């Protein structure tokens, strides 16, 4: 994603943040651009506080002077984050950066989730980019890998642990006909703590495309 597109997305996302709000701060490049834009408004006197979804985001926010609070210190009005895939129903795959578990918790505690992506992240069906991350309890890793391999998912273990001290495993996938069913199946494996599926969590997706920002809203149920 180009620096200009990141700045455009971040500036547009600020429109969803009211003065005095508690904001969920996502992880990754798009979310970091938003933190930087938000910090600019904080320096101008805007009263907002953030709940970070990763240690990296927390460090960036502190460096830039964005006040931070924890869960339970007030209602989170909106979370601004990125995604790795977005389908036409605005269901997502997240977790390429490894922060999906905290991202899910903060999104669940928020009244609204706004996702920032470039057009290349839009896919006709989830799984099109070939990768689905999982967070796995270290003790359960041998069992989880055996079960995942049995399902033909060719699991690959990342060297770096998550901020929670767990293992991130990338599964090889193709286009997924029923993401909800696969999500349930993966979560049934003992020790699988979370998956990269974010189904029905995003209210709005902002897409940087051809020098402009397109706003997508989740279809009505």
C-alpha atoms as a printed R data frame, in Angstrom:
    type eleno elety resid chain resno       x       y      z
1   ATOM     1    CA   UNK     A     1   0.000   0.000  0.000
2   ATOM     2    CA   UNK     A     2   1.445   3.368 -0.986
3   ATOM     3    CA   UNK     A     3   2.066   6.101  1.564
4   ATOM     4    CA   UNK     A     4  -0.411   8.366 -0.212
5   ATOM     5    CA   UNK     A     5  -3.161   5.750 -0.091
6   ATOM     6    CA   UNK     A     6  -2.490   5.124  3.591
7   ATOM     7    CA   UNK     A     7  -2.767   8.827  4.352
8   ATOM     8    CA   UNK     A     8  -6.009   9.107  2.373
9   ATOM     9    CA   UNK     A     9  -7.536   6.169  4.214
10  ATOM    10    CA   UNK     A    10  -6.421   7.460  7.604
11  ATOM    11    CA   UNK     A    11  -7.817  10.925  6.952
12  ATOM    12    CA   UNK     A    12 -11.172   9.507  5.886
13  ATOM    13    CA   UNK     A    13 -11.307   7.218  8.932
14  ATOM    14    CA   UNK     A    14 -10.967  10.231 11.228
15  ATOM    15    CA   UNK     A    15 -14.473  11.224 10.131
16  ATOM    16    CA   UNK     A    16 -15.809   8.278 12.156
17  ATOM    17    CA   UNK     A    17 -14.208   9.509 15.397
18  ATOM    18    CA   UNK     A    18 -16.023  12.069 17.499
19  ATOM    19    CA   UNK     A    19 -14.394  14.271 20.102
20  ATOM    20    CA   UNK     A    20 -14.082  12.501 23.455
21  ATOM    21    CA   UNK     A    21 -14.385   9.021 21.964
22  ATOM    22    CA   UNK     A    22 -12.536   5.891 22.970
23  ATOM    23    CA   UNK     A    23 -11.160   4.350 19.780
24  ATOM    24    CA   UNK     A    24  -9.921   0.825 19.121
25  ATOM    25    CA   UNK     A    25  -6.514   1.052 17.451
26  ATOM    26    CA   UNK     A    26  -5.839  -1.799 15.059
27  ATOM    27    CA   UNK     A    27  -2.521  -3.288 13.959
28  ATOM    28    CA   UNK     A    28  -0.603  -3.217 10.693
29  ATOM    29    CA   UNK     A    29   0.300  -0.537  8.176
30  ATOM    30    CA   UNK     A    30  -3.147   0.926  7.590
31  ATOM    31    CA   UNK     A    31  -3.926   1.034 11.295
32  ATOM    32    CA   UNK     A    32  -0.555   2.632 12.031
33  ATOM    33    CA   UNK     A    33  -1.300   5.352  9.493
34  ATOM    34    CA   UNK     A    34  -4.567   5.980 11.306
35  ATOM    35    CA   UNK     A    35  -2.767   6.205 14.675
36  ATOM    36    CA   UNK     A    36  -0.440   8.809 13.176
37  ATOM    37    CA   UNK     A    37  -3.370  10.818 11.815
38  ATOM    38    CA   UNK     A    38  -5.176  10.565 15.139
39  ATOM    39    CA   UNK     A    39  -2.056  11.721 16.965
40  ATOM    40    CA   UNK     A    40  -2.019  14.835 14.801
41  ATOM    41    CA   UNK     A    41  -5.501  15.676 16.029
42  ATOM    42    CA   UNK     A    42  -4.520  14.955 19.635
43  ATOM    43    CA   UNK     A    43  -1.702  17.488 19.300
44  ATOM    44    CA   UNK     A    44  -4.291  20.002 18.124
45  ATOM    45    CA   UNK     A    45  -6.291  19.437 21.304
46  ATOM    46    CA   UNK     A    46  -8.762  16.718 20.320
47  ATOM    47    CA   UNK     A    47  -9.774  14.638 23.347
48  ATOM    48    CA   UNK     A    48  -9.670  10.982 22.353
49  ATOM    49    CA   UNK     A    49  -8.277   7.829 23.951
50  ATOM    50    CA   UNK     A    50  -7.198   4.584 22.347
51  ATOM    51    CA   UNK     A    51  -7.349   0.867 23.115
52  ATOM    52    CA   UNK     A    52  -4.459  -0.814 21.236
53  ATOM    53    CA   UNK     A    53  -4.722  -4.279 19.689
54  ATOM    54    CA   UNK     A    54  -1.003  -5.070 19.806
55  ATOM    55    CA   UNK     A    55   2.160  -4.138 21.655
56  ATOM    56    CA   UNK     A    56   3.480  -2.504 18.476
57  ATOM    57    CA   UNK     A    57   0.399  -0.296 18.197
58  ATOM    58    CA   UNK     A    58   0.596   0.583 21.890
59  ATOM    59    CA   UNK     A    59   4.251   1.603 21.506
60  ATOM    60    CA   UNK     A    60   3.480   3.758 18.464
61  ATOM    61    CA   UNK     A    61   0.546   5.456 20.187
62  ATOM    62    CA   UNK     A    62   2.626   6.237 23.272
63  ATOM    63    CA   UNK     A    63   5.454   7.585 21.128
64  ATOM    64    CA   UNK     A    64   3.045   9.895 19.300
65  ATOM    65    CA   UNK     A    65   1.198  11.017 22.415
66  ATOM    66    CA   UNK     A    66  -2.160   9.270 21.955
67  ATOM    67    CA   UNK     A    67  -3.578   8.552 25.456
68  ATOM    68    CA   UNK     A    68  -4.294   4.848 26.028
69  ATOM    69    CA   UNK     A    69  -6.824   3.045 28.194
70  ATOM    70    CA   UNK     A    70  -7.648  -0.607 28.757
71  ATOM    71    CA   UNK     A    71 -10.786  -2.614 28.119
72  ATOM    72    CA   UNK     A    72 -13.496  -1.803 30.619
73  ATOM    73    CA   UNK     A    73 -12.465   1.838 31.029
74  ATOM    74    CA   UNK     A    74 -15.308   3.058 28.852
75  ATOM    75    CA   UNK     A    75 -17.286   2.095 25.759
76  ATOM    76    CA   UNK     A    76 -15.254   1.814 22.557
77  ATOM    77    CA   UNK     A    77 -17.206   3.744 19.944
78  ATOM    78    CA   UNK     A    78 -15.265   2.620 16.876
79  ATOM    79    CA   UNK     A    79 -12.297   0.404 16.048
80  ATOM    80    CA   UNK     A    80 -10.222   1.275 12.996
81  ATOM    81    CA   UNK     A    81  -8.151  -1.586 11.603
82  ATOM    82    CA   UNK     A    82  -6.893  -3.197  8.417
83  ATOM    83    CA   UNK     A    83  -7.621  -6.564  6.808
84  ATOM    84    CA   UNK     A    84  -5.914  -9.044  4.514
85  ATOM    85    CA   UNK     A    85  -9.022 -10.079  2.569
86  ATOM    86    CA   UNK     A    86 -12.498  -8.549  2.253
87  ATOM    87    CA   UNK     A    87 -15.323 -10.382  0.467
88  ATOM    88    CA   UNK     A    88 -18.492  -8.787 -1.015
89  ATOM    89    CA   UNK     A    89 -20.398  -9.302  2.262
90  ATOM    90    CA   UNK     A    90 -17.544  -7.516  4.122
91  ATOM    91    CA   UNK     A    91 -16.442 -10.685  5.861
92  ATOM    92    CA   UNK     A    92 -12.707 -10.654  6.445
93  ATOM    93    CA   UNK     A    93  -9.545 -12.658  6.804
94  ATOM    94    CA   UNK     A    94  -7.126 -10.976  9.199
95  ATOM    95    CA   UNK     A    95  -4.014 -12.024 11.037
96  ATOM    96    CA   UNK     A    96  -1.178 -11.819  8.520
97  ATOM    97    CA   UNK     A    97   0.439  -9.544 11.119
98  ATOM    98    CA   UNK     A    98  -0.322 -11.991 13.928
99  ATOM    99    CA   UNK     A    99  -2.499  -9.723 16.118
100 ATOM   100    CA   UNK     A   100  -5.888 -11.252 15.311
101 ATOM   101    CA   UNK     A   101  -6.864 -12.385 18.819
102 ATOM   102    CA   UNK     A   102  -6.549  -8.952 20.413
103 ATOM   103    CA   UNK     A   103  -8.044  -7.396 17.282
104 ATOM   104    CA   UNK     A   104 -11.092  -9.640 17.694
105 ATOM   105    CA   UNK     A   105 -11.485  -8.796 21.373
106 ATOM   106    CA   UNK     A   106 -11.315  -5.051 20.778
107 ATOM   107    CA   UNK     A   107 -13.662  -5.291 17.782
108 ATOM   108    CA   UNK     A   108 -16.165  -7.269 19.864
109 ATOM   109    CA   UNK     A   109 -16.049  -4.566 22.540
110 ATOM   110    CA   UNK     A   110 -16.674  -1.825 19.957
111 ATOM   111    CA   UNK     A   111 -19.906  -0.386 18.703
112 ATOM   112    CA   UNK     A   112 -18.518  -0.196 15.170
113 ATOM   113    CA   UNK     A   113 -15.584  -1.613 13.177
114 ATOM   114    CA   UNK     A   114 -14.144   0.360 10.256
115 ATOM   115    CA   UNK     A   115 -11.662  -1.443  7.997
116 ATOM   116    CA   UNK     A   116  -9.046   0.271  5.812
117 ATOM   117    CA   UNK     A   117  -7.726  -1.511  2.692
118 ATOM   118    CA   UNK     A   118  -6.487  -0.997 -0.830
119 ATOM   119    CA   UNK     A   119  -8.516  -2.479 -3.678
120 ATOM   120    CA   UNK     A   120  -6.146  -5.469 -4.008
121 ATOM   121    CA   UNK     A   121  -7.504  -6.789 -0.688
122 ATOM   122    CA   UNK     A   122 -11.020  -7.124 -2.132
123 ATOM   123    CA   UNK     A   123 -11.655 -10.747 -3.120
124 ATOM   124    CA   UNK     A   124 -14.660 -12.531 -4.640
125 ATOM   125    CA   UNK     A   125 -14.457 -15.268 -1.996
126 ATOM   126    CA   UNK     A   126 -12.456 -15.602  1.208
127 ATOM   127    CA   UNK     A   127  -9.295 -17.664  0.868
128 ATOM   128    CA   UNK     A   128  -8.428 -16.257 -2.541
129 ATOM   129    CA   UNK     A   129  -5.024 -15.055 -1.348
130 ATOM   130    CA   UNK     A   130  -4.182 -18.574 -0.171
131 ATOM   131    CA   UNK     A   131  -3.508 -18.081  3.518
132 ATOM   132    CA   UNK     A   132  -5.451 -18.382  6.780
133 ATOM   133    CA   UNK     A   133  -3.658 -17.666 10.090
134 ATOM   134    CA   UNK     A   134  -4.497 -19.427 13.363
135 ATOM   135    CA   UNK     A   135  -3.381 -18.746 16.926
136 ATOM   136    CA   UNK     A   136  -2.518 -21.968 18.762
137 ATOM   137    CA   UNK     A   137  -1.631 -22.749 22.380
138 ATOM   138    CA   UNK     A   138   2.042 -23.872 22.387
139 ATOM   139    CA   UNK     A   139   1.312 -27.008 24.449
140 ATOM   140    CA   UNK     A   140  -1.246 -28.135 21.869
141 ATOM   141    CA   UNK     A   141   0.884 -27.414 18.798
142 ATOM   142    CA   UNK     A   142   1.808 -31.047 17.908
143 ATOM   143    CA   UNK     A   143  -1.829 -32.135 18.042
144 ATOM   144    CA   UNK     A   144  -3.035 -29.073 16.144
145 ATOM   145    CA   UNK     A   145  -0.468 -29.528 13.394
146 ATOM   146    CA   UNK     A   146  -1.389 -33.184 12.999
147 ATOM   147    CA   UNK     A   147  -5.098 -32.359 12.714
148 ATOM   148    CA   UNK     A   148  -4.492 -29.477 10.305
149 ATOM   149    CA   UNK     A   149  -2.256 -31.615  8.126
150 ATOM   150    CA   UNK     A   150  -4.902 -34.331  8.127
151 ATOM   151    CA   UNK     A   151  -7.323 -31.741  6.703
152 ATOM   152    CA   UNK     A   152  -4.874 -30.909  3.889
153 ATOM   153    CA   UNK     A   153  -4.153 -27.404  5.179
154 ATOM   154    CA   UNK     A   154  -0.331 -27.730  5.075
155 ATOM   155    CA   UNK     A   155   0.279 -25.756  8.289
156 ATOM   156    CA   UNK     A   156   3.405 -23.599  8.572
157 ATOM   157    CA   UNK     A   157   4.580 -22.373 11.988
158 ATOM   158    CA   UNK     A   158   5.901 -18.834 12.284
159 ATOM   159    CA   UNK     A   159   9.040 -18.229 14.292
160 ATOM   160    CA   UNK     A   160   7.685 -15.242 16.218
161 ATOM   161    CA   UNK     A   161   5.062 -15.786 18.910
162 ATOM   162    CA   UNK     A   162   1.967 -13.633 19.234
163 ATOM   163    CA   UNK     A   163   1.805 -10.873 21.839
164 ATOM   164    CA   UNK     A   164  -0.097 -13.415 23.937
165 ATOM   165    CA   UNK     A   165   2.792 -15.905 23.874
166 ATOM   166    CA   UNK     A   166   1.000 -18.254 21.508
167 ATOM   167    CA   UNK     A   167   2.070 -19.801 18.196
168 ATOM   168    CA   UNK     A   168   0.869 -18.405 14.874
169 ATOM   169    CA   UNK     A   169   0.228 -21.092 12.257
170 ATOM   170    CA   UNK     A   170  -0.498 -20.263  8.625
171 ATOM   171    CA   UNK     A   171  -2.787 -22.680  6.818
172 ATOM   172    CA   UNK     A   172  -2.676 -23.039  3.031
173 ATOM   173    CA   UNK     A   173  -6.174 -22.540  1.655
174 ATOM   174    CA   UNK     A   174  -7.913 -21.921 -1.621
175 ATOM   175    CA   UNK     A   175 -11.245 -20.180 -2.146
176 ATOM   176    CA   UNK     A   176 -13.418 -21.242  0.803
177 ATOM   177    CA   UNK     A   177 -17.003 -22.170 -0.045
178 ATOM   178    CA   UNK     A   178 -18.248 -22.037  3.559
179 ATOM   179    CA   UNK     A   179 -16.001 -19.926  5.805
180 ATOM   180    CA   UNK     A   180 -18.318 -20.274  8.807
181 ATOM   181    CA   UNK     A   181 -18.185 -24.073  8.611
182 ATOM   182    CA   UNK     A   182 -14.399 -24.102  8.295
183 ATOM   183    CA   UNK     A   183 -14.120 -21.661 11.194
184 ATOM   184    CA   UNK     A   184 -16.182 -23.983 13.405
185 ATOM   185    CA   UNK     A   185 -14.143 -26.996 12.312
186 ATOM   186    CA   UNK     A   186 -10.829 -25.307 13.078
187 ATOM   187    CA   UNK     A   187 -12.010 -24.040 16.453
188 ATOM   188    CA   UNK     A   188 -13.024 -27.598 17.377
189 ATOM   189    CA   UNK     A   189  -9.343 -28.630 17.308
190 ATOM   190    CA   UNK     A   190  -8.106 -28.618 20.922
191 ATOM   191    CA   UNK     A   191  -5.616 -25.802 21.393
192 ATOM   192    CA   UNK     A   192  -6.730 -23.635 18.462
193 ATOM   193    CA   UNK     A   193  -7.481 -20.361 20.218
194 ATOM   194    CA   UNK     A   194  -8.512 -18.217 17.273
195 ATOM   195    CA   UNK     A   195  -8.703 -18.106 13.506
196 ATOM   196    CA   UNK     A   196  -8.236 -15.323 10.997
197 ATOM   197    CA   UNK     A   197 -11.907 -15.341 10.022
198 ATOM   198    CA   UNK     A   198 -13.771 -12.148 10.957
199 ATOM   199    CA   UNK     A   199 -17.270 -12.912  9.749
200 ATOM   200    CA   UNK     A   200 -19.879 -10.190 10.066
201 ATOM   201    CA   UNK     A   201 -17.764  -7.879 12.252
202 ATOM   202    CA   UNK     A   202 -17.051  -5.003  9.845
203 ATOM   203    CA   UNK     A   203 -19.682  -2.305  9.518
204 ATOM   204    CA   UNK     A   204 -17.764  -0.195  6.985
205 ATOM   205    CA   UNK     A   205 -14.798  -0.828  4.684
206 ATOM   206    CA   UNK     A   206 -12.898   2.121  3.231
207 ATOM   207    CA   UNK     A   207 -11.112   1.200  0.004
208 ATOM   208    CA   UNK     A   208  -8.264   3.229 -1.523
209 ATOM   209    CA   UNK     A   209  -8.767   2.875 -5.258
210 ATOM   210    CA   UNK     A   210  -7.498   4.991 -8.127
211 ATOM   211    CA   UNK     A   211  -6.653   8.000 -5.992
212 ATOM   212    CA   UNK     A   212 -10.001   8.112 -4.217
213 ATOM   213    CA   UNK     A   213 -11.688   6.452 -1.256
214 ATOM   214    CA   UNK     A   214 -14.696   4.235 -1.779
215 ATOM   215    CA   UNK     A   215 -16.940   3.423  1.181
216 ATOM   216    CA   UNK     A   216 -18.542  -0.020  1.420
217 ATOM   217    CA   UNK     A   217 -21.210  -0.835  3.980
218 ATOM   218    CA   UNK     A   218 -22.174  -4.278  5.214
219 ATOM   219    CA   UNK     A   219 -25.277  -5.546  3.414
220 ATOM   220    CA   UNK     A   220 -28.435  -5.630  5.486
221 ATOM   221    CA   UNK     A   221 -29.240  -9.048  6.956
